[in-house]
Amino acid sequence: MGSRLGAVSIIDWSVMMYTIRQYESKDRKRVEAICLSPDTNGENTKNNILSKALLTVFCRYYIEREPQNCFVAVDEQDEVIGYILCAENFQSWEESFTRLYLNKTINPIAKAMGKGTIDGMRPFSAEYPAHLHIDLSKKCQRQGIGTKLMDTLLEHLQKQGIPGVMLAVASDNEKGLNFYRKYGFQELERKKREILMGKKWTTD
């Protein structure tokens, strides 16, 4: 596991202060709630087959197996209001995620989502070995926190010599698409329901 980081960035607005720091095990409940539903803290999808699939595919591997590559935004009470989760190497992620999560779940939605995620990213994994998931609660959207989370993760990846990162975004998510485009992500592949995007940088 990589070395732990302290608080790496503080954003000060007129009303509240937000801190970007590395994920800690105490953050799990809030991260999972935001993963399920950023607007309702997970209440709408709690305890059903879809919510379990979402957590299996888009959350639990990262916070359990690669917490050193995960960062959270917290408010003044140290409560998570956003996160960015990352796997730094596609091949290592695929092997561990398949063996430890997909092969052990009986959830058919998780199996289908997981396989689709793997198959979709594999053709681009040589140039973009890392991939990420980012989510914010409604109260902290459009305040620059997504940008600060992205800044923190990409600086972290660059320091490790990782040359690129990719992500998937729903094809009808115009706000998300605009955010990633402004940040420098390029479209890699467009499908009916989602678009795969990637960003590379020069490594020493």
LOVO-886431 format. One record per residue: x, y, z of N, C-alpha, C, O in turn; residue in one letter. Coordinates in steps of 0.02 Angstrom, whole numbers, plus 50000, padded with zeros to 5 digits. Example, Ala and Ser with C-alpha at 12.3 -4.5 7.8 and 13.67 -1.06 7.14 Angstrom:
<sites>
     n_u     n_v     n_w    ca_u    ca_v    ca_w     c_u     c_v     c_w     o_u     o_v     o_w   residuo
   50660   49716   50390   50615   49775   50390   50660   49835   50390   50712   49834   50423         A
   50642   49888   50354   50684   49947   50357   50645   50002   50394   50670   50057   50402         S
</sites>
This chain:
<sites>
     n_u     n_v     n_w    ca_u    ca_v    ca_w     c_u     c_v     c_w     o_u     o_v     o_w   residuo
   50042   49941   50000   50000   50000   50000   50044   50062   50000   50098   50061   50029         M
   50022   50116   49967   50060   50176   49964   50061   50213   50031   50022   50197   50076         G
   50104   50262   50037   50109   50300   50098   50046   50341   50108   50015   50363   50059         S
   50028   50352   50171   49967   50389   50186   49980   50464   50178   50036   50488   50187         R
   49927   50500   50160   49932   50572   50151   49890   50606   50204   49840   50578   50226         L
   49909   50665   50223   49868   50705   50268   49818   50745   50228   49806   50730   50169         G
   49787   50796   50259   49743   50840   50222   49783   50875   50168   49835   50905   50183         A
   49760   50871   50107   49800   50896   50052   49775   50960   50021   49811   50993   49984         V
   49713   50980   50037   49688   51042   50008   49630   51068   50049   49589   51028   50071         S
   49627   51133   50058   49571   51164   50094   49541   51217   50049   49576   51258   50020         I
   49474   51216   50044   49439   51265   50003   49396   51307   50050   49355   51279   50087         I
   49405   51372   50050   49372   51416   50098   49321   51459   50061   49340   51500   50019         D
   49257   51451   50076   49205   51495   50050   49178   51539   50105   49199   51533   50163         W
   49132   51582   50089   49107   51629   50138   49065   51595   50192   49057   51622   50247         S
   49038   51536   50178   48994   51504   50226   49027   51444   50260   49023   51438   50321         V
   49059   51400   50222   49086   51339   50249   49156   51326   50224   49178   51356   50175         M
   49190   51282   50257   49257   51261   50237   49255   51187   50220   49226   51147   50257         M
   49286   51169   50164   49289   51099   50143   49362   51077   50139   49405   51116   50119         Y
   49374   51016   50157   49442   50988   50154   49442   50927   50109   49397   50886   50111         T
   49493   50921   50068   49505   50861   50028   49559   50821   50064   49613   50846   50077         I
   49544   50759   50080   49593   50716   50114   49586   50645   50089   49540   50628   50051         R
   49633   50603   50110   49630   50533   50089   49573   50498   50125   49556   50514   50182         Q
   49544   50450   50091   49490   50409   50119   49515   50372   50181   49572   50349   50184         Y
   49471   50368   50232   49484   50329   50292   49425   50281   50303   49370   50294   50279         E
   49437   50228   50340   49385   50177   50349   49322   50205   50381   49267   50179   50369         S
   49328   50258   50422   49269   50288   50453   49223   50321   50403   49166   50336   50418         K
   49248   50333   50342   49208   50366   50290   49162   50319   50252   49122   50341   50211         D
   49168   50255   50264   49135   50205   50222   49059   50216   50216   49033   50215   50160         R
   49025   50227   50271   48952   50233   50269   48930   50291   50225   48884   50283   50185         K
   48963   50348   50232   48944   50406   50192   48962   50398   50119   48924   50418   50075         R
   49020   50368   50105   49039   50356   50036   48989   50310   50002   48968   50322   49945         V
   48969   50257   50036   48920   50210   50007   48853   50244   49997   48819   50232   49947         E
   48833   50287   50044   48769   50322   50036   48770   50368   49975   48721   50370   49938         A
   48824   50404   49965   48829   50449   49907   48832   50408   49842   48804   50429   49792         I
   48866   50351   49844   48869   50307   49786   48799   50286   49764   48784   50283   49704         C
   48757   50270   49813   48689   50247   49796   48645   50303   49771   48605   50293   49726         L
   48651   50361   49800   48609   50417   49779   48637   50482   49806   48626   50497   49865         S
   48673   50520   49766   48703   50582   49791   48653   50633   49816   48670   50676   49856         P
   48590   50628   49794   48540   50678   49814   48502   50659   49877   48475   50702   49911         D
   48499   50593   49894   48457   50571   49950   48494   50529   50000   48463   50496   50042         T
   48561   50530   49998   48601   50491   50045   48586   50417   50042   48595   50382   50092         N
   48564   50392   49985   48555   50321   49977   48488   50294   49998   48475   50234   49992         G
   48443   50337   50022   48380   50311   50049   48336   50279   49996   48299   50232   50012         E
   48340   50303   49934   48294   50277   49883   48312   50207   49859   48268   50171   49835         N
   48375   50187   49864   48395   50123   49836   48423   50076   49888   48454   50025   49871         T
   48414   50091   49952   48443   50052   50005   48411   49983   50009   48350   49976   50000         K
   48452   49932   50021   48428   49864   50035   48392   49832   49977   48342   49797   49988         N
   48414   49842   49916   48385   49805   49860   48441   49781   49815   48499   49799   49824         N
   48422   49741   49766   48472   49708   49724   48513   49758   49683   48572   49747   49671         I
   48481   49813   49662   48518   49863   49623   48570   49899   49666   48626   49909   49644         L
   48550   49918   49727   48598   49953   49770   48658   49910   49785   48714   49935   49786         S
   48648   49845   49797   48704   49801   49810   48749   49794   49749   48810   49790   49756         K
   48719   49794   49690   48759   49790   49629   48801   49853   49621   48860   49849   49603         A
   48771   49911   49632   48807   49974   49626   48867   49977   49673   48921   49999   49654         L
   48856   49956   49735   48910   49957   49784   48965   49907   49765   49025   49922   49774         L
   48946   49849   49740   48995   49798   49720   49039   49823   49664   49100   49815   49666         T
   49009   49853   49614   49045   49871   49552   49080   49938   49557   49136   49946   49532         V
   49049   49987   49590   49075   50055   49586   49104   50082   49652   49124   50140   49654         F
   49105   50043   49704   49127   50070   49768   49173   50024   49808   49229   50043   49823         C
   49150   49964   49824   49183   49926   49877   49253   49902   49860   49297   49902   49904         R
   49265   49882   49798   49333   49862   49781   49382   49918   49798   49434   49905   49830         Y
   49367   49978   49778   49414   50034   49783   49429   50052   49856   49487   50061   49874         Y
   49377   50057   49898   49389   50076   49967   49417   50019   50008   49449   50031   50060         I
   49406   49958   49987   49433   49900   50023   49502   49880   50000   49543   49859   50041         E
   49516   49885   49936   49579   49859   49908   49629   49913   49888   49689   49901   49886         R
   49604   49974   49873   49650   50027   49853   49632   50093   49888   49625   50144   49855         E
   49626   50092   49954   49608   50154   49989   49659   50209   49980   49643   50268   49987         P
   49722   50190   49965   49774   50240   49955   49763   50281   49892   49794   50333   49883         Q
   49718   50257   49848   49702   50292   49786   49633   50323   49788   49604   50339   49736         N
   49606   50332   49848   49539   50361   49856   49543   50423   49900   49579   50425   49950         C
   49505   50475   49880   49505   50538   49917   49433   50561   49927   49388   50546   49888         F
   49423   50598   49981   49356   50623   49998   49357   50697   50011   49408   50725   50032         V
   49301   50729   49998   49290   50798   50019   49247   50796   50082   49196   50761   50083         A
   49267   50832   50134   49229   50831   50196   49213   50903   50217   49249   50950   50200         V
   49159   50910   50254   49138   50976   50278   49171   50991   50345   49217   50956   50366         D
   49148   51043   50378   49179   51064   50441   49170   51013   50497   49207   51014   50546         E
   49121   50969   50490   49111   50916   50539   49146   50851   50518   49135   50798   50549         Q
   49188   50855   50468   49225   50798   50441   49178   50745   50412   49193   50685   50414         D
   49121   50767   50387   49073   50721   50355   49084   50723   50280   49091   50776   50250         E
   49086   50665   50249   49099   50659   50178   49042   50688   50138   48983   50672   50149         V
   49059   50733   50091   49008   50760   50046   49027   50749   49972   48993   50773   49927         I
   49080   50712   49961   49101   50694   49893   49161   50649   49895   49197   50647   49945         G
   49173   50612   49841   49230   50567   49840   49255   50556   49769   49220   50569   49721         Y
   49317   50533   49765   49345   50508   49702   49382   50444   49718   49426   50443   49761         I
   49363   50390   49684   49391   50323   49697   49429   50301   49634   49408   50315   49578         L
   49484   50265   49644   49526   50248   49587   49560   50180   49595   49578   50161   49650         C
   49567   50145   49539   49610   50087   49533   49667   50108   49487   49655   50134   49433         A
   49729   50098   49509   49785   50126   49472   49810   50083   49414   49845   50109   49370         E
   49793   50019   49414   49817   49974   49361   49761   49927   49339   49735   49889   49379         N
   49744   49931   49275   49686   49893   49250   49694   49818   49260   49648   49785   49283         F
   49751   49791   49243   49760   49718   49247   49755   49693   49318   49723   49642   49331         Q
   49786   49729   49365   49781   49709   49436   49710   49715   49461   49685   49671   49496         S
   49676   49770   49442   49606   49779   49461   49562   49724   49433   49522   49695   49469         W
   49570   49709   49368   49527   49658   49337   49535   49591   49372   49485   49558   49386         E
   49596   49571   49387   49608   49506   49419   49578   49504   49489   49542   49457   49506         E
   49591   49555   49529   49567   49556   49598   49492   49566   49601   49457   49533   49640         S
   49466   49612   49561   49394   49626   49561   49355   49565   49540   49303   49549   49569         F
   49378   49531   49488   49344   49470   49465   49346   49415   49517   49295   49385   49532         T
   49405   49403   49544   49413   49347   49591   49379   49360   49658   49347   49315   49686         R
   49384   49420   49684   49361   49434   49752   49290   49461   49755   49259   49459   49808         L
   49264   49486   49700   49198   49516   49701   49149   49483   49652   49098   49456   49673         Y
   49164   49485   49588   49117   49458   49539   49107   49383   49547   49050   49359   49543         L
   49161   49346   49559   49154   49273   49565   49119   49252   49630   49097   49195   49636         N
   49115   49297   49678   49085   49280   49742   49014   49304   49750   48978   49283   49795         K
   48992   49349   49706   48924   49375   49713   48875   49331   49675   48892   49301   49623         T
   48814   49327   49700   48760   49292   49665   48713   49343   49633   48661   49325   49605         I
   48730   49406   49638   48689   49461   49612   48698   49465   49536   48753   49483   49514         N
   48647   49450   49497   48655   49450   49424   48668   49519   49395   48702   49526   49344         P
   48641   49570   49427   48653   49638   49403   48726   49658   49414   48757   49688   49370         I
   48753   49640   49472   48823   49654   49485   48868   49618   49435   48916   49647   49410         A
   48853   49556   49421   48893   49518   49373   48892   49550   49304   48943   49557   49272         K
   48832   49570   49282   48825   49600   49216   48860   49668   49213   48896   49683   49166         A
   48849   49710   49264   48881   49775   49267   48957   49769   49269   48993   49804   49234         M
   48980   49723   49311   49052   49714   49318   49085   49691   49254   49137   49718   49234         G
   49055   49642   49222   49083   49617   49159   49082   49672   49105   49130   49680   49067         K
   49027   49709   49102   49023   49763   49054   49076   49817   49065   49104   49845   49018         G
   49088   49832   49129   49139   49882   49146   49208   49858   49124   49247   49896   49095         T
   49224   49796   49139   49289   49767   49120   49297   49767   49045   49348   49791   49019         I
   49248   49740   49010   49253   49735   48937   49257   49803   48903   49291   49810   48852         D
   49223   49852   48931   49223   49918   48901   49290   49954   48906   49310   49991   48861         G
   49325   49943   48962   49388   49979   48973   49449   49942   48946   49500   49973   48931         M
   49445   49877   48939   49504   49837   48921   49540   49862   48858   49601   49865   48859         R
   49505   49879   48804   49541   49900   48743   49584   49963   48752   49628   49975   48711         P
   49571   50002   48804   49607   50065   48813   49655   50063   48873   49685   50114   48890         F
   49661   50005   48904   49697   50001   48968   49772   50009   48962   49804   50026   49012         S
   49801   49998   48904   49873   50008   48897   49892   50082   48901   49940   50100   48934         A
   49852   50124   48868   49866   50196   48870   49838   50229   48932   49865   50279   48956         E
   49784   50201   48959   49751   50230   49017   49744   50176   49071   49689   50149   49080         Y
   49797   50158   49106   49794   50102   49152   49750   50114   49214   49724   50066   49243         P
   49743   50176   49234   49701   50191   49292   49630   50208   49270   49618   50229   49213         A
   49582   50199   49316   49515   50224   49304   49485   50249   49369   49509   50232   49423         H
   49434   50291   49363   49408   50324   49423   49332   50327   49422   49299   50321   49370         L
   49305   50338   49482   49234   50354   49492   49231   50414   49539   49266   50416   49590         H
   49191   50463   49521   49184   50524   49562   49111   50539   49573   49070   50532   49527         I
   49094   50559   49634   49024   50575   49651   49024   50629   49704   49067   50631   49748         D
   48974   50673   49700   48966   50727   49749   48894   50727   49774   48848   50713   49737         L
   48885   50743   49838   48818   50753   49863   48791   50819   49835   48829   50863   49816         S
   48725   50824   49834   48694   50882   49801   48717   50948   49830   48725   50997   49794         K
   48727   50950   49896   48742   51014   49928   48810   51043   49911   48824   51101   49924         K
   48854   51002   49881   48921   51029   49865   48935   51031   49790   48992   51041   49770         C
   48884   51021   49749   48894   51025   49678   48900   51098   49655   48872   51143   49687         Q
   48937   51108   49600   48945   51174   49570   48980   51223   49617   48966   51283   49616         R
   49026   51197   49658   49066   51239   49702   49141   51228   49693   49181   51251   49733         Q
   49159   51191   49641   49229   51179   49627   49259   51119   49663   49319   51106   49656         G
   49219   51083   49701   49246   51027   49739   49263   50969   49694   49313   50934   49706         I
   49224   50957   49642   49240   50905   49595   49308   50917   49563   49347   50870   49554         G
   49321   50979   49545   49386   50996   49516   49443   50983   49565   49495   50957   49546         T
   49433   51002   49628   49485   50991   49678   49497   50917   49692   49554   50896   49703         K
   49444   50877   49691   49453   50805   49699   49492   50777   49640   49538   50736   49649         L
   49475   50799   49580   49510   50776   49520   49583   50798   49522   49628   50759   49506         M
   49596   50861   49541   49664   50885   49547   49706   50841   49594   49762   50823   49578         D
   49676   50825   49650   49711   50786   49702   49729   50717   49676   49785   50693   49685         T
   49680   50683   49645   49693   50616   49621   49745   50616   49565   49791   50576   49565         L
   49738   50661   49516   49784   50660   49459   49855   50677   49480   49903   50649   49453         L
   49862   50723   49527   49929   50737   49553   49958   50675   49587   50017   50659   49579         E
   49917   50640   49624   49937   50577   49657   49959   50525   49606   50010   50492   49615         H
   49920   50517   49552   49937   50467   49501   50001   50486   49464   50043   50444   49451         L
   50008   50549   49448   50068   50572   49413   50131   50560   49454   50183   50541   49426         Q
   50127   50570   49518   50185   50557   49562   50205   50484   49561   50263   50467   49574         K
   50158   50440   49546   50172   50368   49543   50193   50346   49474   50206   50287   49463         Q
   50197   50393   49427   50218   50376   49359   50165   50343   49317   50181   50311   49267         G
   50102   50350   49335   50047   50321   49297   50029   50370   49241   50016   50428   49254         I
   50027   50347   49178   50023   50393   49121   49954   50417   49102   49948   50466   49065         P
   49901   50385   49126   49835   50406   49105   49780   50374   49146   49791   50323   49180         G
   49720   50403   49143   49663   50380   49180   49601   50385   49136   49596   50429   49094         V
   49553   50340   49146   49491   50342   49108   49431   50337   49154   49438   50319   49213         M
   49373   50353   49127   49310   50351   49164   49253   50342   49115   49261   50354   49056         L
   49196   50321   49141   49135   50315   49101   49084   50363   49127   49077   50372   49188         A
   49047   50395   49082   48995   50442   49102   48933   50428   49059   48938   50411   49000         V
   48874   50434   49090   48812   50423   49053   48808   50471   48994   48824   50530   49001         A
   48786   50446   48938   48785   50486   48877   48736   50545   48881   48743   50593   48843         S
   48688   50542   48927   48640   50597   48935   48658   50644   48992   48619   50688   49010         D
   48716   50634   49022   48738   50675   49078   48779   50734   49050   48840   50733   49051         N
   48744   50785   49027   48777   50842   48995   48822   50880   49043   48876   50902   49023         E
   48800   50889   49105   48842   50924   49154   48907   50887   49166   48960   50917   49168         K
   48902   50820   49173   48961   50780   49183   49008   50783   49123   49068   50790   49131         G
   48980   50776   49064   49020   50779   49002   49056   50845   48995   49115   50847   48977         L
   49021   50900   49010   49052   50966   49005   49108   50973   49055   49161   51001   49040         N
   49098   50947   49115   49150   50951   49167   49212   50913   49144   49268   50940   49149         F
   49204   50852   49120   49263   50813   49100   49298   50843   49039   49359   50842   49036         Y
   49259   50868   48992   49290   50900   48933   49331   50961   48953   49387   50970   48929         R
   49304   51002   48998   49340   51061   49020   49403   51041   49057   49453   51078   49057         K
   49401   50984   49089   49459   50961   49128   49512   50929   49082   49568   50916   49105         Y
   49495   50917   49020   49544   50891   48973   49536   50818   48955   49579   50789   48922         G
   49480   50788   48975   49467   50719   48955   49443   50717   48882   49405   50760   48860         F
   49466   50666   48846   49447   50656   48777   49402   50595   48770   49409   50546   48807         Q
   49356   50599   48723   49311   50543   48711   49349   50485   48679   49383   50494   48628         E
   49344   50426   48709   49377   50366   48683   49328   50322   48644   49345   50294   48592         L
   49268   50316   48670   49218   50274   48637   49149   50296   48660   49137   50310   48718         E
   49103   50299   48611   49034   50320   48626   48987   50261   48614   48987   50231   48561         R
   48948   50245   48665   48897   50194   48659   48828   50226   48671   48824   50286   48685         K
   48776   50186   48665   48709   50213   48671   48697   50246   48739   48668   50300   48743         K
   48720   50213   48792   48704   50238   48859   48763   50270   48895   48752   50304   48945         R
   48824   50260   48872   48880   50289   48907   48937   50307   48859   48941   50281   48803         E
   48980   50351   48883   49038   50373   48845   49100   50360   48888   49102   50379   48946         I
   49149   50328   48858   49212   50317   48892   49260   50373   48874   49269   50390   48816         L
   49290   50403   48925   49334   50460   48915   49402   50447   48949   49406   50409   48997         M
   49454   50479   48925   49520   50469   48953   49561   50532   48951   49549   50578   48912         G
   49611   50534   48996   49657   50590   48999   49727   50563   49010   49738   50521   49055         K
   49775   50586   48970   49845   50566   48977   49888   50626   48994   49868   50683   48984         K
   49947   50612   49020   49994   50665   49035   50065   50638   49026   50074   50577   49021         W
   50113   50682   49024   50183   50662   49015   50212   50641   49082   50205   50676   49131         T
   50245   50583   49083   50277   50559   49145   50352   50560   49135   50378   50548   49080         T
   50388   50573   49189   50461   50575   49187   50489   50504   49192   50550   50496   49191         D
</sites>
